[in-house]
Amino acid sequence: MIESLLELATSPWAYGFMQRAFVVAVVAAVVCGLLSCWLVLIGWSLMGDAVSHAVLPGVVLAYLLAAPFAAGALVFGLLAVALIGAVRERSVLKEDAVIGVVFTVLFALGLLLVSVVPSQTDLGHILFGNLLGVGPADLVQVLVLAAGTLAVLVAKRRDLTLYAFDPTHARAIGLSPRRLSALLLFLLALTVVVALQAVGVVLVVAMLIIPGATARLLTDRISRMLVIAPVLAATCAVVGIYASYAADTASGPMVVLAQGAAFAAVHLFAPRRGVVWQARHRRNGRRRTAVA
């Protein structure tokens, strides 16, 4: 039994493609986990969904032009953000309606392009990820984008946190909520590009929301969230890849399922906020009342 577990733990590292998969998954998970804290606090879950789906036509067009997939994804991610802002400012529609219109139309355009573009490359990997197909060039691309995104997030963490909690106070002390919002949206587009290789456009939103939501159930302090979320996301990435290797299944969905399992466990058993903890606390309270 112990020998089997040791073999399972070490055998994936004998393959170069598995080593790259681990690195990309962990790096993408850390970046998404860190950004997810602010997305959850601000209430931008739907915005993350919009940007992650809107990059699909950019990826297909990049393939047609023989350009890097990341370039096309970034262009259309920023285009989606710009369209959402432009329509929201010039119409009576609420933000959620505008986001729904923009991302569904761009995603539909991407699906149409996938269906009509002749390709020797399986563009379906863009939808669902191709973690085990990451090449050396893809790895370098992910590391560079991730390093830049993390550097900005860490450098601007105090400003972004103040914007998330109190935009009015941020404006009063000389910060521009509009610029901070634009910065966060730009970083969101970059993060989507980083995670695209790991889980595809369909599941990116899970990596952008679940770590922050899980950390929020565990603590009220943003400083702790910024540690818990990326650590949890990275752990789930490693567990998910090992599980997919053992079960011979797709790696991207397994990583997201590991994050979902962690969220479910925290939702049920977290101190003070877990469903089980609250039920036990109420039951103990009734017993003390009955005894009194």
C-alpha positions, -999 to 999 in steps of 0.1 A, spaced: 0 0 0 28 24 10 48 15 -21 17 22 -43 12 56 -27 49 65 -32 48 54 -68 17 75 -74 34 105 -57 66 103 -77 58 88 -111 41 119 -126 73 138 -121 92 115 -145 74 131 -174 82 166 -187 46 173 -197 35 165 -162 61 188 -146 49 216 -168 13 208 -160 20 211 -122 39 244 -127 12 260 -149 -17 247 -127 -1 260 -94 9 294 -109 -25 299 -125 -42 289 -92 -21 313 -72 -29 343 -95 -66 334 -97 -68 328 -60 -52 362 -51 -74 381 -76 -105 362 -65 -104 379 -30 -111 413 -45 -136 400 -70 -156 384 -42 -155 415 -20 -165 439 -48 -191 415 -62 -176 411 -96 -182 374 -100 -203 379 -131 -176 402 -145 -151 374 -142 -175 351 -160 -179 377 -188 -142 382 -194 -133 345 -193 -159 337 -220 -153 368 -241 -117 358 -249 -128 328 -271 -131 347 -305 -97 363 -298 -81 330 -294 -95 317 -326 -86 348 -346 -50 346 -331 -48 310 -345 -59 322 -380 -32 350 -379 -6 326 -365 -2 349 -335 1 338 -299 -31 327 -283 -25 349 -253 -24 380 -275 -58 374 -290 -73 365 -256 -59 396 -240 -72 419 -268 -108 404 -266 -107 404 -228 -100 441 -228 -125 446 -256 -152 430 -235 -144 452 -205 -145 483 -228 -178 473 -243 -194 467 -209 -182 501 -197 -194 519 -228 -229 503 -229 -234 507 -192 -226 545 -193 -248 552 -223 -279 532 -214 -304 527 -186 -296 490 -183 -281 477 -151 -246 463 -150 -256 426 -148 -278 429 -179 -250 446 -199 -225 420 -188 -249 392 -199 -254 407 -233 -217 414 -241 -202 381 -229 -229 359 -244 -226 376 -278 -188 374 -278 -188 338 -266 -213 329 -294 -190 346 -319 -162 325 -306 -182 292 -308 -191 301 -344 -155 307 -354 -145 274 -338 -171 256 -359 -161 271 -392 -124 276 -389 -105 246 -405 -78 236 -380 -53 208 -374 -53 220 -338 -81 210 -315 -95 244 -306 -119 226 -282 -89 226 -259 -95 264 -255 -129 257 -242 -119 230 -217 -82 235 -212 -52 214 -223 -31 213 -192 -11 182 -202 -4 198 -236 15 228 -222 48 232 -241 79 250 -230 69 282 -249 35 282 -232 51 277 -199 73 308 -203 43 328 -215 23 318 -184 52 326 -160 58 360 -175 21 371 -174 17 356 -140 47 374 -126 36 407 -139 1 403 -126 12 392 -92 37 421 -89 10 446 -96 -15 430 -73 9 429 -44 21 465 -50 -14 479 -52 -31 456 -26 -38 484 -1 -54 507 -27 -74 478 -42 -86 468 -7 -97 503 1 -115 505 -32 -133 472 -25 -145 483 9 -150 521 6 -146 538 -28 -158 571 -13 -130 572 12 -105 562 -15 -116 592 -35 -114 614 -5 -77 606 1 -68 612 -35 -72 578 -51 -92 574 -83 -118 546 -80 -123 548 -117 -86 541 -124 -85 514 -97 -115 497 -113 -98 499 -147 -66 485 -133 -85 456 -117 -103 448 -149 -70 449 -168 -55 424 -143 -86 403 -146 -81 400 -184 -44 391 -178 -54 365 -152 -79 349 -176 -51 345 -201 -29 329 -175 -55 304 -165 -68 297 -200 -41 271 -207 -50 252 -175 -88 249 -175 -101 266 -206 -126 295 -209 -155 275 -195 -139 268 -162 -118 298 -156 -146 316 -138 -145 288 -111 -108 295 -104 -116 332 -102 -143 328 -77 -141 296 -56 -108 304 -37 -119 338 -27 -154 326 -17 -139 298 4 -115 321 21 -143 346 29 -161 318 48 -130 313 69 -121 349 78 -133 385 78 -98 399 74 -86 407 39 -50 401 49 -58 365 58 -79 360 27 -49 370 6 -30 341 21 -57 315 24 -71 318 -11 -39 313 -31 -26 286 -8 -59 268 -10 -60 272 -48 -25 259 -52 -32 229 -30 -63 220 -49 -43 223 -82 -18 197 -70 -45 174 -56 -65 178 -88 -36 168 -111 -27 138 -89 -63 127 -89 -66 131 -127 -34 111 -132 -46 83 -109 -81 82 -125 -69 89 -161 -93 118 -165 -91 154 -177 -69 175 -154 -86 209 -157 -120 198 -145 -104 177 -118 -86 208 -104 -119 227 -103 -137 198 -87 -110 198 -60 -117 235 -53 -154 227 -52 -149 200 -27 -128 224 -5 -156 250 -7 -182 224 3 -161 212 32 -156 248 45 -193 256 39 -203 227 61 -176 226 88 -160 261 90 -160 275 126 -188 300 132 -201 300 96 -202 264 87 -237 248 84 -228 220 108 -211 243 133 -242 266 133 -266 237 137 -246 224 167 -244 259 182 -282 263 180 -287 228 194 -264 236 224 -282 269 229 -315 252 231 -302 227 256 -288 254 279 -321 272 277 -340 241 286 -317 234 315 -320 269 328 
